[in-house]
Amino acid sequence: MIKIKKEMFASIVTQLFSEKNGTLETISNDVINKIMTDIDIASAIQKLERAVSGRKLVPIAKKTELKELEKEIQERFSGIKFNRIINHLITARYYGYSCFEIVYKKDFSIDTLIPISAEYIYYRDKKWKLRIGTEEIVLNRDKFLLSIHKWNPAKPEGISIFECCHQTFLDKDMYIKQLRGLASEYGDIIIVYPFDINMNEEEKEELRKNVENLHGKKSIGVPVVFSENFDLGKTVEFIKLSDLDPKIYTELENREKEKLVQNILGSTLTMDNGGGTGSYSLGEVHKEGFDEVVEEICKFVTDSLFQLLEIDSKYHGYNPKDFEFTLEKIFTEEEKIAREKQQEELKTVKLDNLQKLSSTGYKVTAEYISEHLGISLESLIEKPEQIYANGIGAEFSKKKLDDLFEKNKEKVLMFEESISTGMKDFTETVTKQLKEKFKEIKNINDLESFSFDLTELKEKMIIAYLKGYIDELENPLMEFSSDEKDPFNLPFSKAINWFIKKFPILYDHLDDVTKKVNETFFYIKRSLELETTRTLYNNLLDNLSNGGTLKDWLEASKTILDKTGLGDSPWYLELVYRNNMQSSYNAGAFYNQEFNKKNKPYGLYDAIDDERTSEICQILNGKVYPLDHPFWNRYLPPNHHGCRSKRITLSKEELEEYGLTVSKTVTKEIKELKNKMGNFYGTQVSGIKKAIKQKEKEIEEMKNQLKLKI
């Protein structure tokens, strides 16, 4: 008897489900709308849409000589809110097509695109038409933009991405409805009886009628192997629908969910059983597959919008094939830093290879350098032979100038070496505070209350400021000897005493220096705390979007801190330390230069020209401007992450001796650097204030998103 019961329960779920098979509907717009209301599909779609519409759509020229025309075209399209347009255009992937009405300005440039719902658009008699009430309008390319997904002659209305996963959706939907349908047909109690697998159809039907007549309601038979002592009356079971393990249904449903989301996101999913509770959740989406789908959608969007360039070219006279739309990814500050670091490292390797090639006696063309380093050919200008003043020989003047640069470079490299020890102490201190903070976090509001103790950083900044000041002093007796103490390796009070004892002139300036550093430090501390919150918010949002929880995220705090450069792999904290120490060092030099500008009224931009020099500093290198010129208000170094450039001050006599020419205006090439410098453009404090304002805005937006997810 026990054996029969086991066999019955092993077969009952299969038997019940076999009676409730879904039927495949035609993939109409109504069916698509139904599919898109599914929570799992909607989440996958929204993830893709955010990744695409979050980019910036820009028309670009395919040829460098068309850059001026490119700016004109960009200006005409700049007023269009493409993010909203892209979201509707992407619906072509779901319905097979999407449509817009094109609205023009008085000068025939495009004003905007008005989305038209798919239900008003149809294809008949080889024509696309718009139905408004009883009126029909044939679509034309000047008035309407029609985007068709995967058009081919056999599928002129396009192909929905849901066609290949339609059956999977029905299967998933079927499992959700399974218990509901069974309850409707059998009631809360299901009568289950066994029948011998060897019975013929007539015998099975007679047995069914006997059972149902006996109990007065519908029943279900399950095939088993009968024993000789079989007693039907003792074998009929009354099973509550709730007794069937719901985990069975959930697992079946989630198998279909996995296939659905994998199909849409184009990637493999990791399934996590939620700690054995029976509820499954989506794990991490493999990024490579996801990125491929995003790029595919971006290509579809830009190809579809090419029609706008064709229309614009008719009225403004250019060849549209010389231009294209591109969807540029908008990077977070964290991503920008990582990309810049990666690009600089790659450029260093490439420059090193070029120098090795040059040492063999070979020269390379400007075209090769342009392509190899990714620099526009127009930016590569061969250095002209310098004409030197006052009859001083060119070779002699150049040697003196090279000696000046070399001496300055030695100071910068010594400074870099001196601050390296403190950098390790700084990163370890901040990381330790962060790890302690994670233990106290209970909700998302706790992430906003980061307050670091950065006293050690402030003290190091004061030392760097004083070091920058004394490095500008010209008295050779004041230069360090080989056995001199390094103030960066001394406790703060001893370092200050050492500076005053060594350079008594600093005593009168110490209060002023401390005040200046404190003013800057206030904004630096606030910026770091906000950047930490923003970085962690962003990481938490990604985690929640991929099916994680706040609890999971907090438990993985070590991995999160390492990934964001705030943990044991502290690349971001190292960048913060290095940038602020370099800024303080330069600020100390500028402070001294202001006192002495009557004797040395000119500033020379020195980029420490070597394989690590950035494109920004290469353009600024060697430029000479009066100290009171507006140029220095915008381009006083540092001008990017990891910048080592300095300003060297010169007298009028030194200018002539070195054969240098004073610039009066700022060239177009230099002005265009503003777009590459970000918050480094202008003074340090103004840049940090701007960054703080932006971070506060982004944090508020992220916080609102998190409240909806938690």
Sequence and secondary structure as in RCSB ss.txt:
>XXXX:A:sequence
MIKIKKEMFASIVTQLFSEKNGTLETISNDVINKIMTDIDIASAIQKLERAVSGRKLVPIAKKTELKELEKEIQE
RFSGIKFNRIINHLITARYYGYSCFEIVYKKDFSIDTLIPISAEYIYYRDKKWKLRIGTEEIVLNRDKFLLSIHK
WNPAKPEGISIFECCHQTFLDKDMYIKQLRGLASEYGDIIIVYPFDINMNEEEKEELRKNVENLHGKKSIGVPVV
FSENFDLGKTVEFIKLSDLDPKIYTELENREKEKLVQNILGSTLTMDNGGGTGSYSLGEVHKEGFDEVVEEICKF
VTDSLFQLLEIDSKYHGYNPKDFEFTLEKIFTEEEKIAREKQQEELKTVKLDNLQKLSSTGYKVTAEYISEHLGI
SLESLIEKPEQIYANGIGAEFSKKKLDDLFEKNKEKVLMFEESISTGMKDFTETVTKQLKEKFKEIKNINDLESF
SFDLTELKEKMIIAYLKGYIDELENPLMEFSSDEKDPFNLPFSKAINWFIKKFPILYDHLDDVTKKVNETFFYIK
RSLELETTRTLYNNLLDNLSNGGTLKDWLEASKTILDKTGLGDSPWYLELVYRNNMQSSYNAGAFYNQEFNKKNK
PYGLYDAIDDERTSEICQILNGKVYPLDHPFWNRYLPPNHHGCRSKRITLSKEELEEYGLTVSKTVTKEIKELKN
KMGNFYGTQVSGIKKAIKQKEKEIEEMKNQLKLKI
>XXXX:A:secstr
 HHHHHHHHHHHHHHHHHT         HHHHHHHHTSHHHHHHHHHHHHHHHTSEEEEEESSGGGHHHHHHHHH
HHTTS HHHHHHHHTTHHHHSEEEEEEEE TTS EEEEEEE GGGEEEETTEEEEEETTEEEE  TTTEEEEETT
 BTTBTT   TTGGGHHHHHHHHHHHHHHHHHHHHH SEEEEEEEETT  HHHHHHHHHHHHHHHSS EEEEEE 
  TT  HHHH EEEEGGGS HHHHHHHHHHHHHHHHHHHHTS EEEE GGGTS  EEEEE HHHHHHHHHHHHHH
HHHHHHHHHHHHHHHHT  GGGEEEEEE    HHHHHHHHHHHHHHHHHHHHHHHHHHHTT    HHHHHHHHT 
 GGG         STT  HHHHHHHHHHHHHHHHHHHHHHHHHHHHHHHHHHHHHHHHHHHHHHH  SGGGGGG 
    HHHHHHHHHHHHHHHHHT   GGGS  TT   GGGS HHHHHHHHHHH GGGGGGHHHHHHHHHHHHHHHH
HHHHHHHHHHHHHHHHHHHHTT  HHHHHHTHHHHHHHTTSSSS HHHHHHHHHHHHHHHHHHHHHHHHHTTTT 
 EEEEE   STT  HHHHHHTT EEETTSTHHHHH S  STT   EEEEE HHHHHHHT     S  HHHHTTHH
HHGGGSS HHHHHHHHHHHHHHHHHHHHHHHHHH 
